[in-house]
Amino acid sequence: MEVMTKPLTLSIQGMHCGGCVNRVTNALNKLEGIAVRNVEVGSASVEFDPEKATEQSVVDAVNKLGFTATTA
């Protein structure tokens, strides 16, 4: 059975450099059910399996790093 994933784009305030991009990428890669598509200063695009993750869990993972993430 194919897993249906949903796209999610985040707007992220507080990112300033490549180090921030790496921190966000690493945090998102640790979440179950998340496939990171792109992370750059100010935004991130992922796909997630709604049976394993929620939009809020993705936002929370970024916010725990000290950034302010919102769904775009």
PyMOL Python script that loads the backbone (N, CA, C, O; Angstrom):
from pymol import cmd

cmd.read_pdbstr("""\
ATOM      1  N   MET A   1       0.837  -1.179   0.000  1.00  0.00           N
ATOM      2  CA  MET A   1       0.000   0.000   0.000  1.00  0.00           C
ATOM      3  C   MET A   1       0.883   1.244   0.000  1.00  0.00           C
ATOM      4  O   MET A   1       1.828   1.340   0.782  1.00  0.00           O
ATOM      5  N   GLU A   2       0.575   2.180  -0.867  1.00  0.00           N
ATOM      6  CA  GLU A   2       1.351   3.404  -0.970  1.00  0.00           C
ATOM      7  C   GLU A   2       0.949   4.377   0.133  1.00  0.00           C
ATOM      8  O   GLU A   2      -0.234   4.561   0.418  1.00  0.00           O
ATOM      9  N   VAL A   3       1.941   4.986   0.740  1.00  0.00           N
ATOM     10  CA  VAL A   3       1.685   5.956   1.797  1.00  0.00           C
ATOM     11  C   VAL A   3       1.355   7.295   1.156  1.00  0.00           C
ATOM     12  O   VAL A   3       2.080   7.784   0.290  1.00  0.00           O
ATOM     13  N   MET A   4       0.250   7.876   1.597  1.00  0.00           N
ATOM     14  CA  MET A   4      -0.139   9.184   1.084  1.00  0.00           C
ATOM     15  C   MET A   4       0.501  10.257   1.963  1.00  0.00           C
ATOM     16  O   MET A   4       0.273  10.299   3.172  1.00  0.00           O
ATOM     17  N   THR A   5       1.295  11.113   1.349  1.00  0.00           N
ATOM     18  CA  THR A   5       1.929  12.185   2.104  1.00  0.00           C
ATOM     19  C   THR A   5       1.304  13.515   1.712  1.00  0.00           C
ATOM     20  O   THR A   5       0.729  13.663   0.634  1.00  0.00           O
ATOM     21  N   LYS A   6       1.434  14.469   2.610  1.00  0.00           N
ATOM     22  CA  LYS A   6       0.917  15.804   2.375  1.00  0.00           C
ATOM     23  C   LYS A   6       2.072  16.788   2.364  1.00  0.00           C
ATOM     24  O   LYS A   6       2.970  16.692   3.200  1.00  0.00           O
ATOM     25  N   PRO A   7       2.067  17.740   1.425  1.00  0.00           N
ATOM     26  CA  PRO A   7       3.122  18.751   1.420  1.00  0.00           C
ATOM     27  C   PRO A   7       2.874  19.792   2.506  1.00  0.00           C
ATOM     28  O   PRO A   7       1.732  20.067   2.874  1.00  0.00           O
ATOM     29  N   LEU A   8       3.957  20.360   3.008  1.00  0.00           N
ATOM     30  CA  LEU A   8       3.859  21.414   4.011  1.00  0.00           C
ATOM     31  C   LEU A   8       5.019  22.376   3.798  1.00  0.00           C
ATOM     32  O   LEU A   8       6.178  21.968   3.717  1.00  0.00           O
ATOM     33  N   THR A   9       4.689  23.659   3.709  1.00  0.00           N
ATOM     34  CA  THR A   9       5.709  24.699   3.600  1.00  0.00           C
ATOM     35  C   THR A   9       5.641  25.564   4.843  1.00  0.00           C
ATOM     36  O   THR A   9       4.570  26.017   5.247  1.00  0.00           O
ATOM     37  N   LEU A  10       6.808  25.786   5.446  1.00  0.00           N
ATOM     38  CA  LEU A  10       6.894  26.622   6.636  1.00  0.00           C
ATOM     39  C   LEU A  10       7.608  27.927   6.315  1.00  0.00           C
ATOM     40  O   LEU A  10       8.570  27.957   5.547  1.00  0.00           O
ATOM     41  N   SER A  11       7.123  28.988   6.911  1.00  0.00           N
ATOM     42  CA  SER A  11       7.841  30.252   6.943  1.00  0.00           C
ATOM     43  C   SER A  11       8.533  30.284   8.298  1.00  0.00           C
ATOM     44  O   SER A  11       7.889  30.074   9.326  1.00  0.00           O
ATOM     45  N   ILE A  12       9.843  30.545   8.311  1.00  0.00           N
ATOM     46  CA  ILE A  12      10.608  30.465   9.550  1.00  0.00           C
ATOM     47  C   ILE A  12      11.341  31.780   9.792  1.00  0.00           C
ATOM     48  O   ILE A  12      12.194  32.193   9.007  1.00  0.00           O
ATOM     49  N   GLN A  13      10.985  32.422  10.892  1.00  0.00           N
ATOM     50  CA  GLN A  13      11.644  33.668  11.286  1.00  0.00           C
ATOM     51  C   GLN A  13      12.823  33.348  12.199  1.00  0.00           C
ATOM     52  O   GLN A  13      12.753  32.425  13.011  1.00  0.00           O
ATOM     53  N   GLY A  14      13.900  34.110  12.066  1.00  0.00           N
ATOM     54  CA  GLY A  14      15.045  33.957  12.956  1.00  0.00           C
ATOM     55  C   GLY A  14      16.206  33.187  12.358  1.00  0.00           C
ATOM     56  O   GLY A  14      17.259  33.076  12.986  1.00  0.00           O
ATOM     57  N   MET A  15      16.037  32.653  11.160  1.00  0.00           N
ATOM     58  CA  MET A  15      17.147  31.959  10.498  1.00  0.00           C
ATOM     59  C   MET A  15      18.011  32.998   9.789  1.00  0.00           C
ATOM     60  O   MET A  15      17.493  33.899   9.128  1.00  0.00           O
ATOM     61  N   HIS A  16      19.343  32.866   9.931  1.00  0.00           N
ATOM     62  CA  HIS A  16      20.230  33.876   9.356  1.00  0.00           C
ATOM     63  C   HIS A  16      21.369  33.321   8.510  1.00  0.00           C
ATOM     64  O   HIS A  16      22.018  34.068   7.778  1.00  0.00           O
ATOM     65  N   CYS A  17      21.618  32.004   8.605  1.00  0.00           N
ATOM     66  CA  CYS A  17      22.832  31.501   7.960  1.00  0.00           C
ATOM     67  C   CYS A  17      22.713  30.012   7.648  1.00  0.00           C
ATOM     68  O   CYS A  17      21.702  29.376   7.946  1.00  0.00           O
ATOM     69  N   GLY A  18      23.754  29.483   7.051  1.00  0.00           N
ATOM     70  CA  GLY A  18      23.803  28.065   6.727  1.00  0.00           C
ATOM     71  C   GLY A  18      23.748  27.180   7.957  1.00  0.00           C
ATOM     72  O   GLY A  18      23.220  26.069   7.903  1.00  0.00           O
ATOM     73  N   GLY A  19      24.293  27.666   9.074  1.00  0.00           N
ATOM     74  CA  GLY A  19      24.223  26.896  10.313  1.00  0.00           C
ATOM     75  C   GLY A  19      22.780  26.715  10.764  1.00  0.00           C
ATOM     76  O   GLY A  19      22.403  25.649  11.250  1.00  0.00           O
ATOM     77  N   CYS A  20      21.974  27.767  10.601  1.00  0.00           N
ATOM     78  CA  CYS A  20      20.546  27.674  10.934  1.00  0.00           C
ATOM     79  C   CYS A  20      19.862  26.654  10.034  1.00  0.00           C
ATOM     80  O   CYS A  20      19.049  25.853  10.495  1.00  0.00           O
ATOM     81  N   VAL A  21      20.193  26.689   8.758  1.00  0.00           N
ATOM     82  CA  VAL A  21      19.621  25.736   7.800  1.00  0.00           C
ATOM     83  C   VAL A  21      19.963  24.312   8.229  1.00  0.00           C
ATOM     84  O   VAL A  21      19.101  23.433   8.205  1.00  0.00           O
ATOM     85  N   ASN A  22      21.211  24.080   8.618  1.00  0.00           N
ATOM     86  CA  ASN A  22      21.629  22.741   9.052  1.00  0.00           C
ATOM     87  C   ASN A  22      20.881  22.297  10.306  1.00  0.00           C
ATOM     88  O   ASN A  22      20.463  21.143  10.401  1.00  0.00           O
ATOM     89  N   ARG A  23      20.709  23.198  11.264  1.00  0.00           N
ATOM     90  CA  ARG A  23      20.002  22.852  12.502  1.00  0.00           C
ATOM     91  C   ARG A  23      18.560  22.454  12.215  1.00  0.00           C
ATOM     92  O   ARG A  23      18.064  21.465  12.754  1.00  0.00           O
ATOM     93  N   VAL A  24      17.889  23.229  11.365  1.00  0.00           N
ATOM     94  CA  VAL A  24      16.492  22.931  11.030  1.00  0.00           C
ATOM     95  C   VAL A  24      16.408  21.623  10.249  1.00  0.00           C
ATOM     96  O   VAL A  24      15.547  20.787  10.522  1.00  0.00           O
ATOM     97  N   THR A  25      17.297  21.449   9.281  1.00  0.00           N
ATOM     98  CA  THR A  25      17.301  20.220   8.480  1.00  0.00           C
ATOM     99  C   THR A  25      17.495  19.002   9.369  1.00  0.00           C
ATOM    100  O   THR A  25      16.770  18.015   9.238  1.00  0.00           O
ATOM    101  N   ASN A  26      18.468  19.061  10.273  1.00  0.00           N
ATOM    102  CA  ASN A  26      18.741  17.931  11.163  1.00  0.00           C
ATOM    103  C   ASN A  26      17.556  17.631  12.071  1.00  0.00           C
ATOM    104  O   ASN A  26      17.217  16.467  12.284  1.00  0.00           O
ATOM    105  N   ALA A  27      16.926  18.666  12.603  1.00  0.00           N
ATOM    106  CA  ALA A  27      15.772  18.465  13.492  1.00  0.00           C
ATOM    107  C   ALA A  27      14.609  17.826  12.740  1.00  0.00           C
ATOM    108  O   ALA A  27      13.953  16.925  13.263  1.00  0.00           O
ATOM    109  N   LEU A  28      14.351  18.284  11.522  1.00  0.00           N
ATOM    110  CA  LEU A  28      13.239  17.730  10.743  1.00  0.00           C
ATOM    111  C   LEU A  28      13.523  16.298  10.310  1.00  0.00           C
ATOM    112  O   LEU A  28      12.613  15.470  10.261  1.00  0.00           O
ATOM    113  N   ASN A  29      14.779  16.005   9.996  1.00  0.00           N
ATOM    114  CA  ASN A  29      15.137  14.649   9.587  1.00  0.00           C
ATOM    115  C   ASN A  29      14.952  13.629  10.709  1.00  0.00           C
ATOM    116  O   ASN A  29      14.822  12.435  10.440  1.00  0.00           O
ATOM    117  N   LYS A  30      14.939  14.081  11.959  1.00  0.00           N
ATOM    118  CA  LYS A  30      14.769  13.176  13.097  1.00  0.00           C
ATOM    119  C   LYS A  30      13.299  12.821  13.347  1.00  0.00           C
ATOM    120  O   LYS A  30      13.006  11.890  14.097  1.00  0.00           O
ATOM    121  N   LEU A  31      12.387  13.551  12.728  1.00  0.00           N
ATOM    122  CA  LEU A  31      10.963  13.296  12.949  1.00  0.00           C
ATOM    123  C   LEU A  31      10.489  12.109  12.123  1.00  0.00           C
ATOM    124  O   LEU A  31      10.827  11.989  10.946  1.00  0.00           O
ATOM    125  N   GLU A  32       9.714  11.244  12.734  1.00  0.00           N
ATOM    126  CA  GLU A  32       9.156  10.102  12.022  1.00  0.00           C
ATOM    127  C   GLU A  32       8.054  10.579  11.078  1.00  0.00           C
ATOM    128  O   GLU A  32       7.232  11.421  11.441  1.00  0.00           O
ATOM    129  N   GLY A  33       8.049  10.031   9.866  1.00  0.00           N
ATOM    130  CA  GLY A  33       7.000  10.350   8.911  1.00  0.00           C
ATOM    131  C   GLY A  33       7.224  11.632   8.136  1.00  0.00           C
ATOM    132  O   GLY A  33       6.314  12.114   7.462  1.00  0.00           O
ATOM    133  N   ILE A  34       8.435  12.198   8.222  1.00  0.00           N
ATOM    134  CA  ILE A  34       8.748  13.456   7.548  1.00  0.00           C
ATOM    135  C   ILE A  34       9.794  13.213   6.469  1.00  0.00           C
ATOM    136  O   ILE A  34      10.796  12.538   6.707  1.00  0.00           O
ATOM    137  N   ALA A  35       9.559  13.763   5.288  1.00  0.00           N
ATOM    138  CA  ALA A  35      10.555  13.762   4.214  1.00  0.00           C
ATOM    139  C   ALA A  35      10.889  15.223   3.923  1.00  0.00           C
ATOM    140  O   ALA A  35      10.042  15.979   3.447  1.00  0.00           O
ATOM    141  N   VAL A  36      12.117  15.610   4.210  1.00  0.00           N
ATOM    142  CA  VAL A  36      12.542  16.989   3.983  1.00  0.00           C
ATOM    143  C   VAL A  36      12.807  17.188   2.498  1.00  0.00           C
ATOM    144  O   VAL A  36      13.575  16.441   1.890  1.00  0.00           O
ATOM    145  N   ARG A  37      12.171  18.195   1.920  1.00  0.00           N
ATOM    146  CA  ARG A  37      12.363  18.495   0.499  1.00  0.00           C
ATOM    147  C   ARG A  37      13.365  19.623   0.295  1.00  0.00           C
ATOM    148  O   ARG A  37      14.239  19.533  -0.567  1.00  0.00           O
ATOM    149  N   ASN A  38      13.240  20.690   1.091  1.00  0.00           N
ATOM    150  CA  ASN A  38      14.122  21.839   0.929  1.00  0.00           C
ATOM    151  C   ASN A  38      14.093  22.671   2.206  1.00  0.00           C
ATOM    152  O   ASN A  38      13.034  22.906   2.789  1.00  0.00           O
ATOM    153  N   VAL A  39      15.268  23.109   2.626  1.00  0.00           N
ATOM    154  CA  VAL A  39      15.362  24.047   3.734  1.00  0.00           C
ATOM    155  C   VAL A  39      16.311  25.149   3.292  1.00  0.00           C
ATOM    156  O   VAL A  39      17.414  24.871   2.822  1.00  0.00           O
ATOM    157  N   GLU A  40      15.890  26.393   3.440  1.00  0.00           N
ATOM    158  CA  GLU A  40      16.742  27.532   3.152  1.00  0.00           C
ATOM    159  C   GLU A  40      16.444  28.596   4.195  1.00  0.00           C
ATOM    160  O   GLU A  40      15.484  28.475   4.956  1.00  0.00           O
ATOM    161  N   VAL A  41      17.255  29.626   4.230  1.00  0.00           N
ATOM    162  CA  VAL A  41      17.050  30.683   5.220  1.00  0.00           C
ATOM    163  C   VAL A  41      15.642  31.243   5.048  1.00  0.00           C
ATOM    164  O   VAL A  41      15.306  31.800   4.003  1.00  0.00           O
ATOM    165  N   GLY A  42      14.832  31.089   6.077  1.00  0.00           N
ATOM    166  CA  GLY A  42      13.478  31.655   6.071  1.00  0.00           C
ATOM    167  C   GLY A  42      12.360  30.707   5.708  1.00  0.00           C
ATOM    168  O   GLY A  42      11.189  31.062   5.845  1.00  0.00           O
ATOM    169  N   SER A  43      12.689  29.493   5.243  1.00  0.00           N
ATOM    170  CA  SER A  43      11.605  28.587   4.872  1.00  0.00           C
ATOM    171  C   SER A  43      12.062  27.131   4.840  1.00  0.00           C
ATOM    172  O   SER A  43      13.252  26.823   4.768  1.00  0.00           O
ATOM    173  N   ALA A  44      11.074  26.262   4.897  1.00  0.00           N
ATOM    174  CA  ALA A  44      11.333  24.825   4.770  1.00  0.00           C
ATOM    175  C   ALA A  44      10.145  24.186   4.080  1.00  0.00           C
ATOM    176  O   ALA A  44       9.001  24.574   4.314  1.00  0.00           O
ATOM    177  N   SER A  45      10.414  23.211   3.234  1.00  0.00           N
ATOM    178  CA  SER A  45       9.370  22.438   2.571  1.00  0.00           C
ATOM    179  C   SER A  45       9.575  20.977   2.912  1.00  0.00           C
ATOM    180  O   SER A  45      10.674  20.440   2.769  1.00  0.00           O
ATOM    181  N   VAL A  46       8.508  20.338   3.364  1.00  0.00           N
ATOM    182  CA  VAL A  46       8.562  18.920   3.706  1.00  0.00           C
ATOM    183  C   VAL A  46       7.315  18.241   3.179  1.00  0.00           C
ATOM    184  O   VAL A  46       6.354  18.894   2.772  1.00  0.00           O
ATOM    185  N   GLU A  47       7.349  16.924   3.195  1.00  0.00           N
ATOM    186  CA  GLU A  47       6.152  16.127   3.007  1.00  0.00           C
ATOM    187  C   GLU A  47       6.027  15.273   4.249  1.00  0.00           C
ATOM    188  O   GLU A  47       7.028  14.799   4.787  1.00  0.00           O
ATOM    189  N   PHE A  48       4.798  15.075   4.708  1.00  0.00           N
ATOM    190  CA  PHE A  48       4.630  14.293   5.922  1.00  0.00           C
ATOM    191  C   PHE A  48       3.512  13.288   5.768  1.00  0.00           C
ATOM    192  O   PHE A  48       2.552  13.490   5.023  1.00  0.00           O
ATOM    193  N   ASP A  49       3.669  12.198   6.498  1.00  0.00           N
ATOM    194  CA  ASP A  49       2.670  11.136   6.553  1.00  0.00           C
ATOM    195  C   ASP A  49       1.723  11.494   7.702  1.00  0.00           C
ATOM    196  O   ASP A  49       2.128  11.461   8.864  1.00  0.00           O
ATOM    197  N   PRO A  50       0.453  11.839   7.390  1.00  0.00           N
ATOM    198  CA  PRO A  50      -0.471  12.270   8.439  1.00  0.00           C
ATOM    199  C   PRO A  50      -0.771  11.190   9.490  1.00  0.00           C
ATOM    200  O   PRO A  50      -1.330  11.489  10.545  1.00  0.00           O
ATOM    201  N   GLU A  51      -0.404   9.951   9.203  1.00  0.00           N
ATOM    202  CA  GLU A  51      -0.605   8.898  10.202  1.00  0.00           C
ATOM    203  C   GLU A  51       0.535   8.869  11.221  1.00  0.00           C
ATOM    204  O   GLU A  51       0.413   8.236  12.270  1.00  0.00           O
ATOM    205  N   LYS A  52       1.648   9.555  10.914  1.00  0.00           N
ATOM    206  CA  LYS A  52       2.814   9.533  11.798  1.00  0.00           C
ATOM    207  C   LYS A  52       3.202  10.913  12.322  1.00  0.00           C
ATOM    208  O   LYS A  52       3.920  11.017  13.317  1.00  0.00           O
ATOM    209  N   ALA A  53       2.739  11.967  11.667  1.00  0.00           N
ATOM    210  CA  ALA A  53       3.126  13.325  12.058  1.00  0.00           C
ATOM    211  C   ALA A  53       1.982  14.283  11.743  1.00  0.00           C
ATOM    212  O   ALA A  53       1.076  13.968  10.972  1.00  0.00           O
ATOM    213  N   THR A  54       2.048  15.446  12.355  1.00  0.00           N
ATOM    214  CA  THR A  54       1.057  16.496  12.082  1.00  0.00           C
ATOM    215  C   THR A  54       1.793  17.765  11.680  1.00  0.00           C
ATOM    216  O   THR A  54       2.999  17.896  11.893  1.00  0.00           O
ATOM    217  N   GLU A  55       1.047  18.698  11.094  1.00  0.00           N
ATOM    218  CA  GLU A  55       1.642  19.998  10.786  1.00  0.00           C
ATOM    219  C   GLU A  55       2.205  20.614  12.063  1.00  0.00           C
ATOM    220  O   GLU A  55       3.293  21.190  12.057  1.00  0.00           O
ATOM    221  N   GLN A  56       1.460  20.489  13.149  1.00  0.00           N
ATOM    222  CA  GLN A  56       1.893  21.096  14.407  1.00  0.00           C
ATOM    223  C   GLN A  56       3.182  20.464  14.930  1.00  0.00           C
ATOM    224  O   GLN A  56       4.021  21.163  15.497  1.00  0.00           O
ATOM    225  N   SER A  57       3.352  19.164  14.751  1.00  0.00           N
ATOM    226  CA  SER A  57       4.586  18.526  15.226  1.00  0.00           C
ATOM    227  C   SER A  57       5.800  19.039  14.459  1.00  0.00           C
ATOM    228  O   SER A  57       6.891  19.149  15.018  1.00  0.00           O
ATOM    229  N   VAL A  58       5.608  19.353  13.182  1.00  0.00           N
ATOM    230  CA  VAL A  58       6.701  19.910  12.375  1.00  0.00           C
ATOM    231  C   VAL A  58       7.022  21.322  12.854  1.00  0.00           C
ATOM    232  O   VAL A  58       8.186  21.668  13.055  1.00  0.00           O
ATOM    233  N   VAL A  59       5.987  22.130  13.034  1.00  0.00           N
ATOM    234  CA  VAL A  59       6.167  23.499  13.533  1.00  0.00           C
ATOM    235  C   VAL A  59       6.858  23.478  14.902  1.00  0.00           C
ATOM    236  O   VAL A  59       7.794  24.241  15.141  1.00  0.00           O
ATOM    237  N   ASP A  60       6.392  22.605  15.793  1.00  0.00           N
ATOM    238  CA  ASP A  60       6.961  22.522  17.139  1.00  0.00           C
ATOM    239  C   ASP A  60       8.448  22.161  17.110  1.00  0.00           C
ATOM    240  O   ASP A  60       9.232  22.702  17.889  1.00  0.00           O
ATOM    241  N   ALA A  61       8.839  21.247  16.214  1.00  0.00           N
ATOM    242  CA  ALA A  61      10.239  20.830  16.123  1.00  0.00           C
ATOM    243  C   ALA A  61      11.132  22.013  15.753  1.00  0.00           C
ATOM    244  O   ALA A  61      12.242  22.140  16.271  1.00  0.00           O
ATOM    245  N   VAL A  62      10.657  22.867  14.871  1.00  0.00           N
ATOM    246  CA  VAL A  62      11.442  24.045  14.466  1.00  0.00           C
ATOM    247  C   VAL A  62      11.434  25.082  15.597  1.00  0.00           C
ATOM    248  O   VAL A  62      12.466  25.685  15.890  1.00  0.00           O
ATOM    249  N   ASN A  63      10.293  25.287  16.219  1.00  0.00           N
ATOM    250  CA  ASN A  63      10.201  26.284  17.294  1.00  0.00           C
ATOM    251  C   ASN A  63      11.078  25.918  18.488  1.00  0.00           C
ATOM    252  O   ASN A  63      11.595  26.804  19.169  1.00  0.00           O
ATOM    253  N   LYS A  64      11.253  24.619  18.750  1.00  0.00           N
ATOM    254  CA  LYS A  64      12.111  24.183  19.858  1.00  0.00           C
ATOM    255  C   LYS A  64      13.561  24.617  19.660  1.00  0.00           C
ATOM    256  O   LYS A  64      14.322  24.701  20.623  1.00  0.00           O
ATOM    257  N   LEU A  65      13.939  24.888  18.426  1.00  0.00           N
ATOM    258  CA  LEU A  65      15.301  25.330  18.136  1.00  0.00           C
ATOM    259  C   LEU A  65      15.484  26.824  18.401  1.00  0.00           C
ATOM    260  O   LEU A  65      16.602  27.333  18.327  1.00  0.00           O
ATOM    261  N   GLY A  66      14.391  27.529  18.708  1.00  0.00           N
ATOM    262  CA  GLY A  66      14.474  28.960  18.975  1.00  0.00           C
ATOM    263  C   GLY A  66      14.032  29.820  17.801  1.00  0.00           C
ATOM    264  O   GLY A  66      14.157  31.044  17.850  1.00  0.00           O
ATOM    265  N   PHE A  67      13.521  29.204  16.758  1.00  0.00           N
ATOM    266  CA  PHE A  67      12.998  29.944  15.627  1.00  0.00           C
ATOM    267  C   PHE A  67      11.476  30.079  15.768  1.00  0.00           C
ATOM    268  O   PHE A  67      10.874  29.477  16.658  1.00  0.00           O
ATOM    269  N   THR A  68      10.873  30.858  14.902  1.00  0.00           N
ATOM    270  CA  THR A  68       9.415  30.995  14.907  1.00  0.00           C
ATOM    271  C   THR A  68       8.896  30.503  13.567  1.00  0.00           C
ATOM    272  O   THR A  68       9.038  31.178  12.546  1.00  0.00           O
ATOM    273  N   ALA A  69       8.288  29.313  13.580  1.00  0.00           N
ATOM    274  CA  ALA A  69       7.788  28.705  12.352  1.00  0.00           C
ATOM    275  C   ALA A  69       6.276  28.838  12.282  1.00  0.00           C
ATOM    276  O   ALA A  69       5.579  28.673  13.283  1.00  0.00           O
ATOM    277  N   THR A  70       5.782  29.135  11.097  1.00  0.00           N
ATOM    278  CA  THR A  70       4.346  29.145  10.829  1.00  0.00           C
ATOM    279  C   THR A  70       4.117  28.469   9.490  1.00  0.00           C
ATOM    280  O   THR A  70       4.996  28.459   8.628  1.00  0.00           O
ATOM    281  N   THR A  71       2.930  27.905   9.322  1.00  0.00           N
ATOM    282  CA  THR A  71       2.622  27.301   8.030  1.00  0.00           C
ATOM    283  C   THR A  71       2.394  28.416   7.026  1.00  0.00           C
ATOM    284  O   THR A  71       1.718  29.404   7.314  1.00  0.00           O
ATOM    285  N   ALA A  72       2.963  28.245   5.854  1.00  0.00           N
ATOM    286  CA  ALA A  72       2.886  29.303   4.825  1.00  0.00           C
ATOM    287  C   ALA A  72       1.671  29.115   3.940  1.00  0.00           C
ATOM    288  O   ALA A  72       1.446  29.907   3.025  1.00  0.00           O
TER     289      ALA A  72
END
""", "prot")
cmd.dss("prot")
cmd.show_as("cartoon", "prot")
cmd.util.cbc("prot")
cmd.orient("prot")
